[in-house]
Amino acid sequence: PYTVTLDAGEVYYGYTSMGDLSGTLIGASAPVAVFAGHPCANVPNSTVDFCDMAYEQQLPVESFGSLHVA
């Protein structure tokens, strides 16, 4: 674990080349937006010869289980 202190308007780009960051906990004393994704995702699968950036804003843990899309 480590701490990163940011001022208003600043951005932190965290990544790993040794796996994924699933399960990483992020705490903040003010509202923040967290995005996760991949810089080169093969869409729709690995048989295509190109890749695209794929990023999505993450929901806060408090909202888990409160929305379901069938």
N, CA, C and O of each residue as an XYZ file, in Angstrom:
280
protein
N       0.826     -1.206      0.000
C       0.000      0.000      0.000
C       0.858      1.253      0.000
O       1.953      1.272      0.563
N       0.360      2.278     -0.624
C       1.064      3.553     -0.612
C       0.048      4.686     -0.756
O      -1.104      4.453     -1.124
N       0.477      5.895     -0.467
C      -0.387      7.064     -0.494
C       0.060      8.013     -1.585
O       1.253      8.253     -1.767
N      -0.907      8.551     -2.310
C      -0.658      9.578     -3.316
C      -1.522     10.770     -2.930
O      -2.739     10.639     -2.803
N      -0.909     11.920     -2.746
C      -1.643     13.126     -2.381
C      -1.790     14.000     -3.623
O      -0.807     14.341     -4.281
N      -3.040     14.356     -3.930
C      -3.317     15.179     -5.104
C      -4.021     16.455     -4.690
O      -4.791     16.471     -3.729
N      -3.751     17.531     -5.426
C      -4.485     18.774     -5.266
C      -5.609     18.815     -6.296
O      -5.629     18.002     -7.220
N      -6.530     19.739     -6.150
C      -7.652     19.866     -7.077
C      -7.159     19.949     -8.517
O      -6.239     20.707     -8.824
N      -7.776     19.165     -9.395
C      -7.431     19.182    -10.820
C      -6.277     18.290    -11.209
O      -6.001     18.147    -12.400
N      -5.588     17.683    -10.257
C      -4.467     16.809    -10.574
C      -4.944     15.397    -10.890
O      -6.035     14.986    -10.494
N      -4.091     14.659    -11.622
C      -4.418     13.299    -12.065
C      -3.292     12.364    -11.661
O      -2.117     12.728    -11.716
N      -3.660     11.155    -11.257
C      -2.680     10.102    -10.989
C      -2.994      8.934    -11.904
O      -4.128      8.457    -11.943
N      -1.988      8.469    -12.645
C      -2.153      7.341    -13.560
C      -1.412      6.155    -12.962
O      -0.182      6.113    -12.971
N      -2.162      5.197    -12.447
C      -1.552      4.013    -11.850
C      -1.709      2.823    -12.776
O      -2.774      2.627    -13.362
N      -0.667      2.032    -12.913
C      -0.728      0.862    -13.780
C       0.250     -0.186    -13.287
O       1.084      0.081    -12.421
N       0.140     -1.374    -13.844
C       1.092     -2.435    -13.547
C       1.349     -3.231    -14.810
O       0.453     -3.398    -15.638
N       2.551     -3.717    -14.960
C       2.882     -4.593    -16.085
C       2.959     -6.040    -15.612
O       3.330     -6.925    -16.384
N       2.613     -6.288    -14.354
C       2.757     -7.630    -13.776
C       1.409     -8.214    -13.348
O       1.361     -8.966    -12.375
N       0.331     -7.898    -14.032
C      -0.980     -8.409    -13.661
C      -2.006     -7.308    -13.735
O      -1.856     -6.369    -14.516
N      -3.048     -7.409    -12.933
C      -4.046     -6.346    -12.938
C      -4.187     -5.741    -11.549
O      -3.635     -6.247    -10.572
N      -4.917     -4.676    -11.487
C      -5.109     -3.955    -10.233
C      -6.497     -4.210     -9.641
O      -6.965     -3.437     -8.805
N      -7.151     -5.281    -10.066
C      -8.475     -5.618     -9.531
C      -8.409     -5.726     -8.016
O      -7.480     -6.317     -7.465
N      -9.395     -5.155     -7.352
C      -9.444     -5.206     -5.898
C      -8.733     -4.066     -5.215
O      -8.735     -3.986     -3.987
N      -8.120     -3.175     -5.985
C      -7.432     -2.032     -5.400
C      -8.447     -1.109     -4.725
O      -9.467     -0.763     -5.323
N      -8.175     -0.715     -3.499
C      -9.052      0.199     -2.774
C      -8.530      1.622     -2.897
O      -7.329      1.868     -2.784
N      -9.445      2.552     -3.129
C      -9.082      3.960     -3.263
C      -9.918      4.747     -2.269
O     -11.144      4.636     -2.253
N      -9.262      5.532     -1.453
C      -9.951      6.377     -0.484
C      -9.656      7.829     -0.797
O      -8.587      8.158     -1.310
N     -10.609      8.698     -0.487
C     -10.414     10.122     -0.750
C     -11.214     10.936      0.254
O     -12.263     10.502      0.729
N     -10.710     12.114      0.568
C     -11.416     13.009      1.494
C     -12.311     13.986      0.740
O     -13.000     14.800      1.355
N     -12.303     13.908     -0.583
C     -13.147     14.749     -1.430
C     -13.614     13.896     -2.606
O     -13.029     12.845     -2.866
N     -14.656     14.324     -3.325
C     -15.128     13.533     -4.462
C     -14.045     13.354     -5.523
O     -13.326     14.295     -5.859
N     -13.941     12.134     -6.044
C     -12.980     11.829     -7.098
C     -13.664     10.950     -8.150
O     -14.706     10.350     -7.885
N     -13.072     10.883     -9.335
C     -13.522      9.966    -10.379
C     -12.405      8.960    -10.609
O     -11.232      9.326    -10.667
N     -12.774      7.698    -10.738
C     -11.798      6.632    -10.964
C     -12.168      5.922    -12.262
O     -13.312      5.510    -12.456
N     -11.183      5.787    -13.145
C     -11.386      5.110    -14.419
C     -10.472      3.897    -14.478
O      -9.366      3.915    -13.937
N     -10.938      2.845    -15.136
C     -10.135      1.636    -15.307
C     -10.298      1.162    -16.740
O     -11.317      1.419    -17.382
N      -9.291      0.471    -17.229
C      -9.387     -0.031    -18.592
C      -8.081     -0.602    -19.085
O      -7.229     -1.033    -18.308
N      -7.945     -0.596    -20.392
C      -6.774     -1.172    -21.046
C      -6.415     -0.334    -22.265
O      -7.303      0.043    -23.029
N      -5.130     -0.034    -22.467
C      -4.750      0.811    -23.605
C      -4.813      0.100    -24.950
O      -4.809      0.756    -25.992
N      -4.870     -1.234    -24.946
C      -4.882     -1.960    -26.224
C      -5.717     -3.230    -26.087
O      -5.177     -4.333    -26.011
N      -7.033     -3.065    -26.056
C      -7.943     -4.205    -25.928
C      -8.379     -4.666    -27.313
O      -8.800     -3.856    -28.139
N      -8.277     -5.959    -27.562
C      -8.723     -6.506    -28.838
C     -10.241     -6.660    -28.801
O     -10.778     -7.464    -28.039
N     -10.925     -5.874    -29.641
C     -12.391     -5.875    -29.661
C     -12.846     -6.366    -31.027
O     -12.445     -5.751    -32.015
N     -13.639     -7.408    -31.172
C     -14.350     -8.115    -30.125
C     -13.549     -9.232    -29.471
O     -13.951     -9.716    -28.413
N     -12.420     -9.666    -30.058
C     -11.631    -10.743    -29.453
C     -10.204    -10.691    -29.989
O      -9.866     -9.796    -30.763
N      -9.370    -11.637    -29.587
C      -7.951    -11.600    -29.947
C      -7.671    -12.014    -31.390
O      -6.509    -12.026    -31.796
N      -8.693    -12.353    -32.182
C      -8.451    -12.728    -33.579
C      -8.373    -11.514    -34.495
O      -8.027    -11.656    -35.668
N      -8.686    -10.321    -33.989
C      -8.604     -9.114    -34.812
C      -7.171     -8.607    -34.823
O      -6.409     -8.878    -33.894
N      -6.799     -7.874    -35.862
C      -5.418     -7.416    -36.029
C      -5.176     -6.006    -35.502
O      -4.162     -5.394    -35.837
N      -6.067     -5.489    -34.702
C      -5.909     -4.148    -34.167
C      -6.490     -4.097    -32.760
O      -7.193     -5.014    -32.334
N      -6.194     -3.032    -32.054
C      -6.724     -2.901    -30.709
C      -7.199     -1.475    -30.482
O      -6.796     -0.553    -31.189
N      -8.047     -1.309    -29.503
C      -8.610     -0.013    -29.161
C      -8.463      0.229    -27.663
O      -8.382     -0.709    -26.870
N      -8.431      1.518    -27.294
C      -8.457      1.856    -25.874
C      -9.848      1.552    -25.341
O     -10.843      1.862    -25.995
N      -9.927      0.957    -24.176
C     -11.214      0.641    -23.558
C     -11.152      1.060    -22.094
O     -10.472      0.422    -21.289
N     -11.864      2.132    -21.749
C     -11.870      2.655    -20.378
C     -13.303      2.884    -19.920
O     -14.186      3.162    -20.731
N     -13.524      2.766    -18.624
C     -14.851      2.975    -18.064
C     -14.711      3.570    -16.670
O     -13.822      3.187    -15.910
N     -15.600      4.516    -16.337
C     -15.598      5.079    -14.989
C     -16.144      4.037    -14.028
O     -17.156      3.392    -14.303
N     -15.463      3.878    -12.894
C     -15.838      2.876    -11.903
C     -16.873      3.414    -10.933
O     -16.865      4.595    -10.587
N     -17.761      2.533    -10.501
C     -18.782      2.903     -9.521
C     -18.221      2.769     -8.111
O     -17.363      1.921     -7.865
N     -18.696      3.598     -7.180
C     -18.246      3.444     -5.789
C     -18.790      2.154     -5.186
O     -19.854      1.674     -5.578
N     -18.057      1.601     -4.236
C     -18.441      0.344     -3.591
C     -19.845      0.454     -3.000
O     -20.598     -0.519     -3.014
N     -20.203      1.634     -2.479
C     -21.513      1.815     -1.871
C     -22.656      1.548     -2.847
O     -23.768      1.248     -2.414
N     -22.411      1.648     -4.138
C     -23.477      1.443     -5.124
C     -23.553     -0.006     -5.605
O     -24.468     -0.347     -6.355
N     -22.630     -0.858     -5.200
C     -22.655     -2.252     -5.628
C     -23.959     -2.901     -5.174
O     -24.382     -2.732     -4.031
N     -24.572     -3.622     -6.055
C     -25.788     -4.344     -5.712
C     -27.045     -3.497     -5.741
O     -28.135     -4.013     -5.497
N     -26.922     -2.205     -6.035
C     -28.108     -1.368     -6.056
C     -28.671     -1.178     -7.455
O     -29.736     -0.581     -7.616
N     -27.964     -1.683     -8.483
C     -28.408     -1.543     -9.855
C     -28.156     -2.841    -10.583
O     -27.074     -3.419    -10.480
N     -29.150     -3.301    -11.317
C     -28.993     -4.552    -12.062
C     -29.549     -4.370    -13.461
O     -30.680     -3.916    -13.634
N     -28.765     -4.720    -14.443
C     -29.206     -4.664    -15.836
C     -29.376     -6.088    -16.314
O     -28.425     -6.869    -16.287
N     -30.567     -6.434    -16.751
C     -30.855     -7.808    -17.199
C     -30.549     -7.965    -18.664
O     -30.727     -9.049    -19.219
